[in-house]
Amino acid sequence: MSVSVVFRRVARIEFDEATEWYERQQAGLGPRFVESVQRLLDRIAEQPDSFPVVHSTVREALVQRFPYCIYYGEKSDQILVLAVFHTARDPAIWQRRT
């Protein structure tokens, strides 16, 4: 059973900024990033427990072909995306959001 996926505002901003950055680097790369993230979000919605817990109750899912992770938590019937986070950034930034 699939559950709905909701972004925290800051996570949506991170996602949008990363998409724009990739598109500026090479035409068409932004949509490929979006597609990779969307595929992963679909997997998370279908099987939220299949990714490891990395901080308290927050899970981490690695985006294919891009150095980004999605950090999320489960709230009854939805997935709450806390961060769409570049792997080179300090994880303490997203951990403060929990």
C-alpha positions, 0 to 999 in steps of 0.5 A: 500500500502506498502512502502520501509523501509530503515535503517540509518547506525547507526540503522542497526548497533544497529539492528545487534549488538542486534541480535548478543547479543541475539544469544550469550545469547541463541542459536536461540534467535537472529533469533527470535529477527530478526523475531519479528523486521521484522514482525513489519517493515512489519506492519510499511510499510503497515500502517506507521501512525498507531504508535504514534508520540513521537518526532517531526515527529518521530514515535515509534513502540514496538517490541513484546517480546523484550525490543526494539523500532523502531523509524522511520520517513516517507519520501515520498515513504519510511520509514526511520528507525532512531533507533532500540533502547533498551528501557532502553537506554537514548532516547536523544541518538536517538533524536539527530538523527532527 
